[in-house]
């Protein structure tokens, strides 16, 4: 068989068919590659958006924790101020009571009486 015979069997130009199939294959391959690239780009975009959303969620969570801790510290500072004030008042009252006891003991001694001994473990 000659080359012309192979080319034109049954009136079909196989070289043209082969070129057409190759062209269609190249176009289909190009379309498929473009589609895959689009899918890859879309997946990357979704991943970037998800990462951004995760970063935002972490930042929001950190801000929430910071705000809660700040409120708690403020509350504790206010409580400490209150406790310190109460302690100062108790110490002042205690000093006044000690001064009063000294005065009473002095008056008892002036009257010839002996004050009872200080015994903090006794109920008497």
VOROSE-917895 format. One record per residue (C-alpha): x, y, z. Coordinates in Angstrom, 1 decimal. Layout:
<nodes>
<node u="X" v="Y" w="Z"/>
...
</nodes>
This chain:
<nodes>
<node u="0.0" v="0.0" w="0.0"/>
<node u="1.2" v="3.4" w="-0.8"/>
<node u="1.0" v="6.4" w="1.3"/>
<node u="-1.8" v="7.9" w="-0.8"/>
<node u="-3.8" v="4.7" w="-0.3"/>
<node u="-3.5" v="4.9" w="3.5"/>
<node u="-4.5" v="8.5" w="3.4"/>
<node u="-7.6" v="8.0" w="1.5"/>
<node u="-9.2" v="4.7" w="2.5"/>
<node u="-12.9" v="4.7" w="1.9"/>
<node u="-12.7" v="8.4" w="1.0"/>
<node u="-11.6" v="9.4" w="4.4"/>
<node u="-8.5" v="11.6" w="4.8"/>
<node u="-7.1" v="10.0" w="7.9"/>
<node u="-4.4" v="12.6" w="8.2"/>
<node u="-7.0" v="15.3" w="8.5"/>
<node u="-9.0" v="13.1" w="11.0"/>
<node u="-5.9" v="12.6" w="13.0"/>
<node u="-5.1" v="16.3" w="13.0"/>
<node u="-8.7" v="17.1" w="14.0"/>
<node u="-8.6" v="14.5" w="16.8"/>
<node u="-5.3" v="15.9" w="18.0"/>
<node u="-6.7" v="19.5" w="17.9"/>
<node u="-9.8" v="18.4" w="19.7"/>
<node u="-7.6" v="16.6" w="22.3"/>
<node u="-5.4" v="19.6" w="22.7"/>
<node u="-8.4" v="21.9" w="23.2"/>
<node u="-10.0" v="19.4" w="25.6"/>
<node u="-6.7" v="19.1" w="27.5"/>
<node u="-6.5" v="22.9" w="27.6"/>
<node u="-10.1" v="23.2" w="28.9"/>
<node u="-9.5" v="20.4" w="31.4"/>
<node u="-6.2" v="22.1" w="32.6"/>
<node u="-8.0" v="25.5" w="32.9"/>
<node u="-10.8" v="23.8" w="34.8"/>
<node u="-8.4" v="22.1" w="37.2"/>
<node u="-6.5" v="25.4" w="37.6"/>
<node u="-9.8" v="27.1" w="38.4"/>
<node u="-10.7" v="24.4" w="40.9"/>
<node u="-7.2" v="24.7" w="42.5"/>
<node u="-7.6" v="28.5" w="42.7"/>
<node u="-11.0" v="28.2" w="44.2"/>
<node u="-9.7" v="25.7" w="46.7"/>
<node u="-6.8" v="28.0" w="47.6"/>
<node u="-9.2" v="30.9" w="48.0"/>
<node u="-11.5" v="28.9" w="50.2"/>
<node u="-8.5" v="27.8" w="52.3"/>
<node u="-7.3" v="31.4" w="52.6"/>
<node u="-10.7" v="32.5" w="53.6"/>
<node u="-11.0" v="29.7" w="56.2"/>
<node u="-7.6" v="30.6" w="57.5"/>
<node u="-8.6" v="34.2" w="57.7"/>
<node u="-11.8" v="33.3" w="59.5"/>
<node u="-9.8" v="31.1" w="61.9"/>
<node u="-7.4" v="33.9" w="62.6"/>
<node u="-10.3" v="36.3" w="63.2"/>
<node u="-11.9" v="33.7" w="65.5"/>
<node u="-8.7" v="33.3" w="67.4"/>
<node u="-8.3" v="37.1" w="67.6"/>
<node u="-11.9" v="37.5" w="68.8"/>
<node u="-11.4" v="34.7" w="71.4"/>
<node u="-8.2" v="36.4" w="72.6"/>
<node u="-10.0" v="39.7" w="72.9"/>
<node u="-12.8" v="38.1" w="74.8"/>
<node u="-10.4" v="36.4" w="77.2"/>
<node u="-8.5" v="39.7" w="77.6"/>
<node u="-11.7" v="41.6" w="78.4"/>
<node u="-12.8" v="38.9" w="80.9"/>
<node u="-9.4" v="39.1" w="82.6"/>
<node u="-9.5" v="42.8" w="82.6"/>
<node u="-12.9" v="42.9" w="84.3"/>
<node u="-11.8" v="40.3" w="86.8"/>
<node u="-8.7" v="42.2" w="87.7"/>
<node u="-10.7" v="45.4" w="88.1"/>
<node u="-13.2" v="43.5" w="90.4"/>
<node u="-10.3" v="42.1" w="92.4"/>
<node u="-8.7" v="45.5" w="92.7"/>
<node u="-12.0" v="47.0" w="94.0"/>
<node u="-12.4" v="44.1" w="96.4"/>
<node u="-8.8" v="44.6" w="97.7"/>
<node u="-9.5" v="48.3" w="98.2"/>
<node u="-12.6" v="47.4" w="100.2"/>
<node u="-10.8" v="44.8" w="102.3"/>
<node u="-7.9" v="47.2" w="103.0"/>
<node u="-10.3" v="49.9" w="104.1"/>
<node u="-12.1" v="47.4" w="106.4"/>
<node u="-8.8" v="46.3" w="107.8"/>
<node u="-7.7" v="49.8" w="108.5"/>
<node u="-11.0" v="50.5" w="110.3"/>
<node u="-10.6" v="47.3" w="112.3"/>
<node u="-7.0" v="48.2" w="113.3"/>
<node u="-8.1" v="51.7" w="114.3"/>
<node u="-10.9" v="50.2" w="116.4"/>
<node u="-8.5" v="47.7" w="118.0"/>
<node u="-6.0" v="50.5" w="118.9"/>
<node u="-8.9" v="52.4" w="120.5"/>
<node u="-9.9" v="49.3" w="122.5"/>
<node u="-6.3" v="48.8" w="123.7"/>
<node u="-6.0" v="52.4" w="124.7"/>
<node u="-9.3" v="52.1" w="126.6"/>
<node u="-8.1" v="48.9" w="128.4"/>
<node u="-4.9" v="50.7" w="129.4"/>
<node u="-7.0" v="53.6" w="130.7"/>
<node u="-9.2" v="51.2" w="132.7"/>
<node u="-6.2" v="49.4" w="134.1"/>
<node u="-4.6" v="52.7" w="135.1"/>
<node u="-7.9" v="53.7" w="136.8"/>
<node u="-8.1" v="50.4" w="138.6"/>
<node u="-4.5" v="50.8" w="139.9"/>
<node u="-5.2" v="54.3" w="141.1"/>
<node u="-8.2" v="53.0" w="143.0"/>
<node u="-6.0" v="50.3" w="144.6"/>
<node u="-7.2" v="47.4" w="142.5"/>
<node u="-5.1" v="45.0" w="140.6"/>
<node u="-6.3" v="44.4" w="137.0"/>
<node u="-6.8" v="40.8" w="136.0"/>
<node u="-3.8" v="39.3" w="134.1"/>
<node u="-4.1" v="39.1" w="130.3"/>
<node u="-4.7" v="35.5" w="129.3"/>
<node u="-5.9" v="35.2" w="125.7"/>
<node u="-6.6" v="31.5" w="126.0"/>
<node u="-9.0" v="31.9" w="128.9"/>
<node u="-12.7" v="32.4" w="128.7"/>
<node u="-12.9" v="34.3" w="132.0"/>
</nodes>
